[in-house]
Amino acid sequence: PFSNLPLWNLCSYYMNVNSYKCCNDLTSANQQVLSQLSLLKLLSEKKRLQILCILHTKNHPVSDLVEHLQVSQSLVSHHLMALRELSLVKAEKSGRQVNYSLTIKGKNVIKLLKLLSSKEKK
């Protein structure tokens, strides 16, 4: 029954979000939630996460990524386009090759993922 409700209305349904100081500006809060949702949705794809991890060590051309991931060039290009749209990777042309690398935002995502996956020391 809730599948047609926008995310913000769904949150409002379950809790009185307007009572929270941080949620008084619905437009700003909604934009932030949608932005975070886009990032999490993008990162939920295994190959995209693998691309970020591969690019974390050094820059690579598409051909290297195709070899590492064992998928088609068109699929790698599709994933790279999605990562570029959220400014996680950047492209730099070098002769006939295009090398991809992480942006500062992409590096921060990797740091956050490492932090989240690290085991807490007692």
Stockholm file with secondary structure:
# STOCKHOLM 1.0

chainA/1-122         PFSNLPLWNLCSYYMNVNSYKCCNDLTSANQQVLSQLSLLKLLSEKKRLQILCILHTKNHPVSDLVEHLQVSQSLVSHHLMALRELSLVKAEKSGRQVNYSLTIKGKNVIKLLKLLSSKEKK
#=GR chainA/1-122 SS CCTTSCHHHHHHHHSCGGGSGGGSSHHHHHHHHHHHHHHHHHHTSHHHHHHHHHHHHSCEEHHHHHHHHTSCHHHHHHHHHHHHHTTSEEEEEETTEEEEEECHHHHHHHHHHHHHHSCCCC
#=GC SS_cons         CCTTSCHHHHHHHHSCGGGSGGGSSHHHHHHHHHHHHHHHHHHTSHHHHHHHHHHHHSCEEHHHHHHHHTSCHHHHHHHHHHHHHTTSEEEEEETTEEEEEECHHHHHHHHHHHHHHSCCCC
//
